[in-house]
């Protein structure tokens, strides 16, 4: 089956039927638009030659869109296939979107390739993708998929709940209300707060780029991926700063005050993801920019 980019309505249907995904459609697209604004012409041309003229915003959601494709999600007796002895197997792609880092001591193990699949392989897959994108012996299809995974996973690692504590599935088990809506803490940080702002992805990206100091963006871009993971771990305490739950164990979140407290961090993480993604891509496709 050919890989394809799903139309917008299909993407929303996929998202509604799957576990929460980092930043959701809107957040990843915002990151993609901001990253593309910092690419050199040589880098952008090379990526478009690989991906069929797709924008960075478009390819940034591909790794979530394939969750609806039979090729990527084969089932046996109704159960998804898992290849436990090879985390790189494409059928394990659902484990590539997060990493478990219980505490600061665990930061030393983020590159491990020997832990259980359930603890996530975001960092090894992200690093693999960086190496594969311009590998001279890799088929074009594999390089194209690598750049699309990379455009997504750099965003994922900047969402604090994708650097999980190993206790609540990245906040998916923490139930909340958000105004009249009910969902998980993960959903709040993926999508709910951002969607409440009422901006399309490109307009939101433009707003954030204009509001962020260029010197600060350049400083963020210089950081290496272990720092990205550490930052998400450091920010996780803020994510779990919640009001007292109701008798049903559900945490009531008031949208306006919650956004006032947490939206600045969400936006900062998206900007950081975008400038770092752009730096990685420029370094790979236009090394003269290093």
C-alpha positions, 0 to 999 in steps of 0.5 A, a space after each residue: 500500500 502506498 503511503 499517503 497524506 490524509 485529507 484534513 477530515 480523515 486526520 481528525 477521525 484518526 486522532 479521535 480513535 487513537 491514543 493521544 499524540 504529541 501536540 496533535 495535528 495543530 501543534 505539529 503543523 505550527 512547529 513545521 511552519 516555523 521550522 521551514 521559515 529557518 531552512 536554507 533554500 538548499 535544505 528545503 529543495 533537498 527535502 522536497 525532492 525526497 517528499 514530493 514537494 511537501 512542506 515541512 508542516 505537511 510532513 510533520 504529521 505523517 508519522 501520526 497519519 500512518 496509524 490508520 494505514 494497514 501496512 504500518 499496523 498489521 493485526 493477527 487475530 485482531 491484535 496489533 503485531 509487535 516485534 519484541 526483539 527488534 525495536 527498529 521493525 516498522 511495525 513497532 512505530 507506535 513505540 517511537 513517539 515517547 521515552 520513559 525518563 523516571 528521574 534525572 538519573 535516567 537521563 544517562 540511559 536515553 540512548 539505550 536500545 535494550 529496554 522493553 518496548 513499552 518504555 519507548 524508543 523516541 530518542 533512538 529512533 530520532 537519532 537513527 532518522 538523523 543518520 539515515 536521512 542523508 545516508 548514501 546507501 539508503 533507498 530514497 523511500 527510506 530516506 524520505 520516511 526518515 525525514 518525515 519521522 524526524 520532522 515529527 519526533 523532534 516535536 514529540 520530544 519537546 512535549 513534556 508528557 512524551 518524556 514520561 514518568 512510566 506511571 500513567 502512560 504520559 498523562 493519558 490515565 489522568 482524567 480531566 475536564 476542560 470547560 464542557 469537555 472531558 479528556 486526559 491531561 495528555 490531550 490538554 497538552 497535545 491539543 485542547 489549549 492550543 485549539 482554544 486559541 482559535 488560530 490556524 497553524 500558519 497564522 499561529 506560527 507567524 505570531 510565535 516567530 514574530 514574538 520570539 527574540 531571534 538571539 534567543 532562538 539561535 541559542 536554543 537551536 545550538 542545544 543538542 538532543 540530550 538537552 531537549 529531553 532534560 528540558 521536558 523532564 524539568 518541565 514535567 512538574 509544571 504539567 502535573 500541577 493540578 487542582 484537587 480532583 473531584 470525588 470521581 478522581 477527575 481533575 477540573 480545569 478552568 480553561 482561561 486560568 489554565 491557559 494563562 498559566 501553561 500556554 506560555 510554556 507550550 508555545 516556548 516548547 513549540 518554538 524550541 522544537 522548530 528552531 532545533 528541527 531547522 538546525 538539524 535539517 540544515 546541518 544534514 542537507 546544507 552542511 556549510 551552514 554549520 
